[in-house]
Amino acid sequence: MKLVRGAWKILVGIKDFLVLVFMLLFFTMLFAALSAKPNPGSIRDGALLVALDGALVEQPEEVDPFSRLGGGGAVKQQRLRDVVRALDAAKTDSHVKAVVLDLDRFTGGYPAAISEVAAAIGKVRAAGKPVLAYATAYADDSYALAANASEIWVNPLGGAMFAGPGGTRLYYKGLIDKLGVNAHIYRVGKFKSAVEPYMRSDMSPEAKEADLAMYQQILDQWRQEIAKARPKARIADYLAKPAETVTAAKGDIGKANLAMGIVDKLGDRLAFGKRVAEIAGAPSGKPAGNFNRIKLADFVAAHPLPTGGDAIGVITVAGEIVDGKAGPGKAAGDTVSAALLKGLAGKNLKALVVRVDSPGGSALASEQIRQAILQAKAQGLPVVVSMGSLAASGGYWVSTAGDTIFAEPNTITGSIGIFGVIPTFEKTLAKIGVGTDGVKTTPLSGQPDIYGGTNAETDALLQSAIEAGYARFVGLVAGARKLTPERVNEIAQGRVWIGGTAHQIGLVDRFGGIDDAIAEAARRAKLDPAKVHAVYLEKAPSGWARLIASFTDDKDEDGDWADQPAGADLFARAAIAQRALLAQALGDARRLATGGSVQARCLECGGFGPATGSLDDARLFDAIAARLGL
């Protein structure tokens, strides 16, 4: 009996110990979460630190917080509207003595997003506040932002190198043939080049024509914006003869940049920090190189969106359009339509703005979202579409529900076309001596047969369905844009257009951003644009997810400025870009293989965006690399 009582005491002791450990962990996490959450009350005089770590996006993708508990890293993403709102507020906030752009770990964004932030930076500078930019190395996107600063610093061992839009894509036809895979492709549109890598070993002349025209327009707009921000910088010379220019400087890229007026100062993070401290002050008890800082998250929290006046709903269609449900950063048909219908039912909205930033995806989900938007019209609400960086293919399908369409001059849009891909493996099986056979009761029995191949009846049926879907797409555009189907077919064919050209050919009504679209929606609802506020119809992350995320968030922003992790140099940036190219290729293969429905998607649009691509692609690449031991 004594033995039993002793064992029981031990078990009770273990239980009490575990409860105590659990409570300590819980309250530690709670304290960390409360400490890490944005604190608008902490704003003091200093420099607003805009550390653009990762990619600039319309709606950040949801990251699994538990993967971060295990030490897994994640490509960061910055919400475009938060960055712009902070910069707009910085112009008049007396606490902000300067704005610091930390571009050391910036991986870029689509041209329209870059232009919007660049313009906001330029307004801060025009308001008379110092704006200082720092990076170890500048690429096209980061320099487009830095060009609007009053001082551009670069690490002496780094420099600025500009590649311009364009580059190579991977084509898999040779590999597919060697593996014996038969890619059955059903498409409409001579420019629907998304499927070309699976049916060709090189780019078609039509695709080259379209891409070259698009890239040249993007480059011209980039050069114009740089010239406006820094008229003395000899960008044209550097673009035309980069090797000659750097060789003349004995290989010192930083000095070559300085001589051409591309940067203002050469210095490391320590020297840059001392310079900012001259303007914003230095905190007591901190090592040299630190300056009084205002964290971006705190500053955004201190300047929330307005809430007065009538409500204008804003539904965001951002990321790949997919069937079913998904978190932020993906436009899932069920999720987006449910959020919109719930908002229409309970938010007393006076108008609706549809913010589109998507390369498209599932035609079925695109139509589901469009039908939900039409419910707003059925309730008598004006509907205005605001195209962000990207509104192509399925993104344009959704946009046809609007009364008017706003876009930026460098918005990527169009790609009006659809396709479907079904791989079959009869040749692959034959290579290893495996055959297929069976009985059929109808021409479609067992079709599409991934082991034995599709038959002529199936191919004809699926191609006919694709053509019918394309005709429906063309009809939607024709009705929405008041064009004839024949005219839409001329400008469709899967071709991608830049916003300026899209405006000329009738796919876009007006130029402007989200604020312009909200103001137009207010006017159409017979309201004063100055007396309305935006209500974003999107699901907030759960409290538990926020708790875990805050506990695992990187705390670099709180550390010493000079001791922050160094950014990528020119060689490292090249490696990041090539890694992203492979990740995108793997992601494209996955999307085509698992799409599950007819696709209204602009796969080629990924080449215009951030170097890191989507988080899903990065995770897939990391998983495969880990399995291969790379």
Secondary structure, DSSP 4 states (H G I P E B T S, - for coil): -HHHHHHHHHHHHHHHHHHHHHHHHHHHHHHHHHHHS--GGG--SEEEEEE--EEEESSPPP--HHHHHTT-----EEEHHHHHHHHHHHTT-TTEEEEEEE-TTEEE--HHHHHHHHHHHHHHHHTT--EEEEEEEE-HHHHHHHTTSSEEEEEEEEEE----S-------HHHHHHHT-EEEEEE--TT-GGGGGGT-SS--HHHHHHHHHHHHHHHHHHHHHHHHH-TTS-HHHHHH-HHHHHHHTTT-HHHHHHHTTS-SEE--HHHHHHHHHHHH---TTS-TT---EEEHHHHHHHSPPP--SEEEEEEEEES-EESS---TTSEEHHHHHHHHHHHHHHS-EEEEEEEEEE-EEEHHHHHHHHHHHHHHHHTT--EEEEEEEEEETHHHHHHTTSSEEEE-TT-EEE----EEEEEE-HHHHHHTT-------SSTTTT-S-TTT---HHHHHHHHHHHHHHHHHHHHHHHHHHT--HHHHHHH-TT-EEEHHHHHHTTS--EE--HHHHHHHHHHHTT--GGGEEEEE--PPPPHHHHHHHHHHS--GGGS-GGGSPPPP-HHHHHHHHHHHHHHHHHHHHHHHHH--S-EEE-GGGGGGS-TT--HHHHHHHHHHHHHHT-
